[in-house]
Amino acid sequence: MLGFLKQPVVVTAEINVNLVALTVMGLVNRLWALSYPRAVVFDEVYYGQFVSLYMKRIFFVDDSGPPFGHMLLAFGGYLGGFDGNFLWNRIGAEYNMNVPIWSLRLLPALTGALCVPLAYQILVELHFSHCAAFGAALLILFENSLITQSRLMLLESVLIFFILLAILSYLKFYNLQKCSPFTAGWWFWLLLTGVACSCAVGVKYMGLFTYMLLLAIAGVHSWHLIGDQTLSNVSVLCHLLARGLALVVVPVAMYLFFFYVHLTLLYRSGPHDQIMTSAFQASLEGGLARITHGQPLEVAYGSQITLRNVLGKPMPCWLHSHKSTYPIRYENGRGSSHQQQVTCYPFKDVNNWWIVKDPGMQQLVVSNPPRPVRHGHIVQLVHGITTRYLNTHDVAAPLSPHSQEISCYIDYNISMPAQNLWRVEIVNRELDTDVWKTILFEVRFVHVNTSAVLKLSGASLPEWGYRQLEIIGEKLSKGYHQSMLWNVEEHRYGKSQEQKEREVELHSPTQADISKNLSFMARFTELQWKILTLKNEDTEHKYSSSPLDWITMDTNIAYWFHPISGAQIHLIGNVLTWASANVATLVYVCLFLWYLLRRRRKICDIPEDAWRLWVSAGGLCVGGWAVNYLPFFMMEKTLFLYHYLPALTFQILLIPVVLQHLTDHLCRSQLPKNAFSALMVAWFSSIYLVYRTFSPLTYGEPTLSAAELRALRWKDSWDILIRKH
Amino acid sequence: MGGRAGQSRGAGWGRREVTGPRRFLSRCAGSVLWHFRPGSCLTSPAAAALRPPARRTTTPTMPCEGTRLRFPPCPTARTPFPLVPCAGMPGRRHLPRVGARMTLAAGCCQAESGPRCGGLRQRRPRRPAGEPSRPSPLPRAWAPLEAPVGVWAPLAFVTLLSFASRFYRLSEPPHVCWDETHFGKMGSYYINRTFFFDVHPPLGKMLIGLAGYLSGYNGTFPFQKPGDRYEHHNYIGMRGFCAFLGSCLVPFAYLTVLEMSKSLYAALLAASILIFDTGCITLSQYILLDPILMFFLMGAVLSMVKCNSCADRPFSASWWFWLSLTGINLAGAIGVKFVGLFVVLLVGLNTVYDLWELLGDLSLSLVTLGKHLLARVFCLILLPLALYTAQFAVHFAVLNKSGPGDGFFSSAFQSRLIGNNLHNVSVPEHLAYGSVITMKNLRMAGGYLHSHWHLYPEGVGARQQQVTAYLHKDLNNLWVIKKHDSNTADHLDPSYSVEFVRHGDVIRLEHKETSRNLHSHQHEAPMTRKHFQVTGYGINGTGDANDFWRIEVVGRKAGKRIKVLRSQIRLTHLATGCILGSSGKTLPKWGWEQVEVTCTPYVKETPNALWNVEDHINPKLPNISLDVLKPSFPEILLESHMVMIRGNSGLKPKENEVTSKPWHWPINYQGLRFSGVNETDYRVYLLGNPVVWWLNLVTIGLYLLMATCAIVAMKRGVQLTAEFKELSEVLLHSGGKIMLGWLLHYLPFFMMGRVLYFHHYFPAMLFSSMLTGITWDTLLKFCAGRLSCSMGRRVYTYGTLALMLLIVYSFYLFHPLSYGMVGPMASDPNSPMAGLRWLESWEF
């Protein structure tokens, strides 16, 4: 029973002093004077507003990426007790006392610091010497651009951390694979790979590149596994399933979970409501939900409705009409019908109300019991305030001459009869007999006479149309487009027979009794789709750059500038490291091709083991660099130097790999080896020197004089701010 | 000719005698087995070698071995085409020269082409380096010509069907259909020798023009818009030419599949898919670039495959022939459209793979390897490049008159064109104050410095008059050069002496129409935020100090005069030190989608910031005939490419525009309306035969499944019989290449920002159809191999037959799509097509 007492309790701890030392150095180097400057620095202005919105639980859409990164930053704010009351409007603005800037910046700084030991451990797991691993960690430690990026409330360092973590855990997993598969450690590292990947993707979509790389590497390894005929079919299947679970299922589930948390946290309506569909808006507290809460669900003959265009581009708008007519002649000489304008109006207005009328009956009120409108029914749409019928005819639309004009019909007693019958087609119906429901159903109005479809053209009318958006009737020939779909947003059953009463009724707010809840998946799909398709106007930024500038660091970004002292923070890298990394990549690729061709001719320059090491390390580092860099050439968005940092991290890891290979295999005798070591020492000291030289621009202190700043402008293309006195 | 053929045939026979055993072996190793050769139910090369006499027997009911793959003998009566007893190789000698009593000799066709250009397997045993290539290479190049009817009958049959289906009702409808309005027009430009601009390289349109010219079309039809009647103009020649090339696709596909899979049925299946696809028919019947593009594309694939088959005899005449033919076709493919680059990529990857294999072959010396490499560099890179360049040379030589495309090109380029105001130009040579000029940006496809009465909108810099770069010639491009400090009237005064503008002078540029000065200030430019905004400022020429510019000529000393056209001018803003340039970005709607002009603070020597004076009007100076800079051919070539690339990337879809998405295409989601809208019109609708397309779609999935199974089985070391190995070899190697072709011609469209159309999918569809042929053939063989002897044969035969009948029947249903429909739309229940509108998105 007490047998365990017979043995002394021994705790053997193995502490890698290298690792500890590196971690401490990383922490000091990244966390030093973290709350300086107490002012908004560069993109903090962008991320800060989301942190504030999180604090206030207000819904937002950010097209730059998924919500996990924002959530992490907000978590920092939560820990620091931030109440979200800060106006993030301009770079350089001083923070109030209520902004816990230290805790907001803490998380990125911590992750940035942890990248240093991660780099060390990765090289160790790649079976390189501790010396090489230490070198890699030092290079990361003294890389100015990484330091700058991690000391501020930005997401790149978090992203890099998760990327490196994913790589490391995969390597750990792979090394365990040979000796002890399906043990606890094996499962831990495998699952951690998946989790880290999903976190990386959750922080920024860029993480996807590394995730794909890891999937590819795992695919290659699995392929070898399949070829391993010592394993039984069942165990191969188990291996594959375990990988599928950890590397595909878990990340997807995690990703969904981020969104679940995001949508649960943000339940209040806010500034970005407008771009979401009515159904989504109705699911948020306040906003549209307050208006539509309790309105009747099914549209009936006599219903008063507002119709919102589903596409919402260039801006969300509602079908609208007003007293003004189309001009008899447009500027270009074409004629119009001179009937009442029908437009799409981006604001709520009493003129957005329409009444659904049965063509066979005169009344404009809902009968008792209400007669619902179903898919395929033919209706007339009566404009509430002016009581004119929505009409289209064979007249060219004002700005899109190939389409038909939509008007509210005025009978001028000329040979232009009213053509005001519209067929209601519910696009997302389940049955052909479905009743037209508000908010949920997307409806197409097909003109009965000409089979034109009511559509938002996206053009905005000139002065005579008050710059509202053009509505056209497009011949149904080019398939579906969201701009042809409409949904009922506000809705009430009309009760007033007389026009005067009706106007009063239209002005009164709608009444309420039911609320709608979208399922999580529906909300997720919509939000995800909006994030992916939402495009900000891609205006060029002053510090934007092209991917070609990044390799040679021909560009920098001024992050912050103190208006009085002239202290400044720049995103600027350690020039020597960048150059060495480029050289290392070049050397690696050339040597690799050389070996490859020679091996094909059965000439082996290096032993098989060394070759395998060379390929795996290179595949990871060069591959990581390539997948994180090359895709940017195909992107059309505004790009900045900091987009290169993940790629750069991989490239830096390559330097010690190449150096060790050169010493091990190309320096055969002792003398060159010694010379090489001496060279290494000199090179490392110069890297440290460069780091020291640029550290005033990295940390924002001490303040430099104009002459010193000028001396730091090593490249003409760098934009270092020098005050004129 | 006849004598020659006979001679070479003799040589062929003789050679065959010599190499008999080896060839025999290789033939059995090839998939010849799969052809119902009565009495040849052989299962492995070894068995074949051991029992040669069995091959001679013609008994139709030879029993099959039990354990091996039982591939049965086939009585001729049961096969869809009467199969002739293929008497094995020695017996062939006794075949009648004209196979009167046989229409198709499935097995023999293989026997003929199989050993000649062996499949991938056969080139494994390479000849040692240095051994001279086998004798009489010449006849081999033309080997197919001497083949007996057995090879040719099915080929002739599919070719005939193909031509018949493409030429049927070719002249209908007798009006301009869809893009004929562009390509017909461009054909006319060639006939009229008028210069124009298009985003595609010139070969396709040149060929159309040539076809029109040869068939007697005189280039006078305006091709204004779809629906215009041709009346008396001869358009059949051009349509016929396109239809001819379109018809060639079928035999090409047939031969390619035959060469790859060595299976007649696979080839016939692929061919019948293409013959009976309504989409391919429609696309081949009109004056379009697509049939021309696909002709070269398929030609390249066919010759690549043929060349691969000749790999066991490198540097032989046929090898050289097919290799250089590949290069020629590649040049043709890119010469028609840039989409041809994908097939270049396909051939490139194939070549890299080939070279890699050769490199691994240690029996080849480095010298031989070098020869291989050089041969490929020459045939697949240099030759196509030369041909491609030659096309442009012809293009520029033919189009020597000024036309609608002038403004897209630089001043130097325009001076080549007869009728352009720069041709044999006669202007005052040196710039003087008071001159009226136009300034053209030196960037490729740069515009003229332009301004107009419109202001920059609110929020975009200062609300002053816009200054842009504009590609067309226009009165608003005119500027007057003034001294910075003096007034307007001076220069117009006749007594005032002429004063030349000199390098380094400070000037003012006044816009002639609006009399505002070219102005810049420290506001952000509208698009390029790093640069300064350029505006028109001031009233009647009176502005402020921000209107002063220093004019400099690149590479000149101070005080020199400035020459029209010749001098490369840089305008430096005096106050801010920035340089006037054109960023090349298109302004939004408020700027009429003209090109942005900015003042860049970064002093860089780029053509963006350089200008030349093009028009120059000064009544006080004598006009001198200038020997204008004739640009060299490489310069023209480079320039026209830059213009094309810019044009292509400019074809962006507009907001709220319904466009075709790549995922629509393989599912045949939506067609293109070629002609006719209403019930009374003659309607032609480009839509693939849905049965064929959906079969293709399913096949891609099926292929992936089969290939995965095969490759995993091989990797797991499952013991396969020789037949299954053979099958998976075809599936993985040949199918893999075709699959790669499909991917290369389909996936890139997902990344393209430009406007896409349904017809962009057709090159990929060709690959998909060939894949269908190979995959189903393999699947049926596989099934047949699992079953008993007679069952297996039946499954294989009837399976193929059923597929073909299905295709033919669906064609019967859908043929009005391509051959035209009149009457009620399909949505109307009275229409004959009423039941055929299977998808709501089809509009016929």
Chai-1 contact restraints between the chains, C-beta under 6 A:
chainA,res_idxA,chainB,res_idxB,connection_type,confidence,min_distance_angstrom,max_distance_angstrom,comment,restraint_id
A,I226,B,K715,contact,1.0,0.0,6.0,A-B,restraint_1
A,G227,B,K715,contact,1.0,0.0,6.0,A-B,restraint_2
A,Q229,B,G717,contact,1.0,0.0,6.0,A-B,restraint_3
A,S457,B,N656,contact,1.0,0.0,6.0,A-B,restraint_4
A,G458,B,E655,contact,1.0,0.0,6.0,A-B,restraint_5
A,G458,B,N656,contact,1.0,0.0,6.0,A-B,restraint_6
A,S477,B,E843,contact,1.0,0.0,6.0,A-B,restraint_7
A,K478,B,V658,contact,1.0,0.0,6.0,A-B,restraint_8
A,G479,B,V658,contact,1.0,0.0,6.0,A-B,restraint_9
A,G479,B,Q670,contact,1.0,0.0,6.0,A-B,restraint_10
A,G479,B,S841,contact,1.0,0.0,6.0,A-B,restraint_11
A,H481,B,V658,contact,1.0,0.0,6.0,A-B,restraint_12
A,S483,B,N656,contact,1.0,0.0,6.0,A-B,restraint_13
A,E540,B,T528,contact,1.0,0.0,6.0,A-B,restraint_14
A,E540,B,R529,contact,1.0,0.0,6.0,A-B,restraint_15
A,K542,B,R529,contact,1.0,0.0,6.0,A-B,restraint_16
A,K542,B,K530,contact,1.0,0.0,6.0,A-B,restraint_17
A,R600,B,L359,contact,1.0,0.0,6.0,A-B,restraint_18
A,R600,B,G360,contact,1.0,0.0,6.0,A-B,restraint_19
